[in-house]
Amino acid sequence: MTFTDVAVVGAYGVVGRRVCEALGGLSVVRLGRGEPMVDAKVVVNAAAPLRESALPVLDAAIARGAHYIDVGGEQAVMRQIYEARESSARRAGIVALPGCGLDGAIGDLAASWAAGCQDGDLLRERAPDPLTADEVAVIHLYDDFALSAGAQAALFASVGEPVLAWVRDRWEKYRGMRRVGEREAIANPGGAALSVPRHIDAPLIASYASTTKNPVATRALGLLARAMPRIPRAVAGVLAPYPVSEEELARTAFTVIARVRRDFTDHLVTVRGSDPSRTTGRIAAWFARVLVERTTGPLGVRAPAELVRAPAALRALADAAQLTIDVVP
């Protein structure tokens, strides 16, 4: 049987196209949403919203013995995959990496680095023992903010869902805020709050975001975020994405800050870049290459930092996705 290297589901959306562009040198099959799965070493799921596509695509990958990656960071989706597909993925001998884009992987790796992950070989032979910290905050700051149609669909699909943080030993509803310089960041349903507890033991692990420097607008967004879980799920079906040009998407600049308090000191890893759609495409493509080439290591549903060592991985991703990294030990 002949296997292609990578099958990209949702290949004709903005992020799907970027994934395919970044996979040069590998054999790639492009699939539209709902097309039959093919035999591949790795399946990349870029079909938004992941709430509808993640489990069917993951199950098809498991059935064919293919590693799975998705490009989102939707908390409800990641939690469902972690809780419902761990054993089946491990028995199939595959790796499943949910939240493997800007909204998940960068914060996950940056938090691991800030929490004291030691440098070394890129690939792990086994999943790491958990690091310890007093608190982990992963903060996303955006300027000239724009959302692709797929990201809008993911946002609309989250209507009615609470923002979750890891509080002591469980995921709980969370409404906190963080100040970063002159900006206020509100609790955000980011993927790091779901993935980081897998490799860092801390009483509080939460994600925050700021899309504007205007404090009044930030407070308004905070009120909207608190209202979102109370909006009926039926509303999601009538919300429609609006068109955004690729030029608008490219102008969006982002900063991801992992602030880890340990030993009574804040340790920070900051990652900066632009064009979230392009960056997500390159992150997913980079991890797809890793999984195509690797022959050993942890299996099952994993967080990025369980598969690779954070310092080496973030440096490699910085080269692949034109990112800059600052570390305050």
Secondary structure as the mmCIF struct_conf table of DSSP 4:
data_model
#
loop_
_struct_conf.conf_type_id
_struct_conf.id
_struct_conf.beg_label_comp_id
_struct_conf.beg_label_asym_id
_struct_conf.beg_label_seq_id
_struct_conf.end_label_comp_id
_struct_conf.end_label_asym_id
_struct_conf.end_label_seq_id
STRN STRN1 THR A 4 VAL A 9
TURN_TY1_P TURN_TY1_P1 GLY A 10 TYR A 12
BEND BEND1 GLY A 13 GLY A 13
HELX_RH_AL_P HELX_RH_AL_P1 VAL A 14 GLU A 21
TURN_TY1_P TURN_TY1_P2 ALA A 22 GLY A 25
BEND BEND2 LEU A 26 LEU A 26
STRN STRN2 VAL A 28 LEU A 31
TURN_TY1_P TURN_TY1_P3 ARG A 33 GLY A 34
HELX_LH_PP_P HELX_LH_PP_P1 GLU A 35 MET A 37
STRN STRN3 ALA A 40 ASN A 45
BEND BEND3 ALA A 48 ALA A 48
HELX_RH_AL_P HELX_RH_AL_P2 LEU A 50 ARG A 64
TURN_TY1_P TURN_TY1_P4 GLY A 65 GLY A 65
STRN STRN4 HIS A 67 ASP A 70
HELX_RH_AL_P HELX_RH_AL_P3 GLN A 75 ALA A 84
BEND BEND4 ARG A 85 ARG A 85
HELX_RH_AL_P HELX_RH_AL_P4 GLU A 86 ARG A 91
TURN_TY1_P TURN_TY1_P5 ALA A 92 GLY A 93
STRN STRN5 VAL A 95 LEU A 97
BEND BEND5 GLY A 99 GLY A 99
BEND BEND6 GLY A 101 GLY A 101
TURN_TY1_P TURN_TY1_P6 LEU A 102 GLY A 104
HELX_RH_AL_P HELX_RH_AL_P5 ALA A 105 ALA A 114
TURN_TY1_P TURN_TY1_P7 ALA A 115 GLY A 116
HELX_LH_PP_P HELX_LH_PP_P2 CYS A 117 ASP A 119
BEND BEND7 LEU A 122 LEU A 122
STRN STRN6 LEU A 123 LEU A 123
BEND BEND8 GLU A 125 ARG A 126
HELX_LH_PP_P HELX_LH_PP_P3 ALA A 127 PRO A 130
STRN STRN7 LEU A 131 THR A 132
BEND BEND9 ASP A 134 ASP A 134
STRN STRN8 GLU A 135 ASP A 143
BEND BEND10 ASP A 144 ASP A 144
HELX_RH_AL_P HELX_RH_AL_P6 ALA A 149 ALA A 157
TURN_TY1_P TURN_TY1_P8 SER A 158 GLY A 160
HELX_LH_PP_P HELX_LH_PP_P4 GLU A 161 VAL A 163
STRN STRN9 LEU A 164 VAL A 167
TURN_TY1_P TURN_TY1_P9 ARG A 168 ASP A 169
STRN STRN10 ARG A 170 LYS A 173
STRN STRN11 MET A 177 VAL A 180
TURN_TY1_P TURN_TY1_P10 GLY A 181 GLU A 182
STRN STRN12 ARG A 183 ALA A 187
TURN_TY1_P TURN_TY1_P11 GLY A 191 GLY A 191
HELX_RH_AL_P HELX_RH_AL_P7 ALA A 192 SER A 195
HELX_RH_3T_P HELX_RH_3T_P1 VAL A 196 ARG A 198
TURN_TY1_P TURN_TY1_P12 HIS A 199 HIS A 199
STRN STRN13 ILE A 200 ASP A 201
BEND BEND11 PRO A 203 PRO A 203
STRN STRN14 LEU A 204 SER A 210
BEND BEND12 THR A 211 THR A 211
BEND BEND13 LYS A 213 LYS A 213
HELX_RH_AL_P HELX_RH_AL_P8 PRO A 215 ALA A 227
HELX_RH_3T_P HELX_RH_3T_P2 MET A 228 ARG A 230
BEND BEND14 ILE A 231 ILE A 231
HELX_RH_3T_P HELX_RH_3T_P3 ARG A 233 VAL A 238
HELX_LH_PP_P HELX_LH_PP_P5 PRO A 241 PRO A 243
HELX_RH_AL_P HELX_RH_AL_P9 GLU A 246 ARG A 251
STRN STRN15 ALA A 253 ARG A 262
TURN_TY1_P TURN_TY1_P13 ASP A 263 PHE A 264
STRN STRN16 THR A 265 SER A 274
HELX_RH_AL_P HELX_RH_AL_P10 PRO A 276 GLU A 293
BEND BEND15 THR A 296 GLY A 297
STRN STRN17 GLY A 300 VAL A 301
HELX_RH_AL_P HELX_RH_AL_P11 PRO A 304 LEU A 307
STRN STRN18 VAL A 308 VAL A 308
HELX_RH_AL_P HELX_RH_AL_P12 ALA A 310 ALA A 321
TURN_TY1_P TURN_TY1_P14 GLN A 322 GLN A 322
STRN STRN19 THR A 324 VAL A 328
#
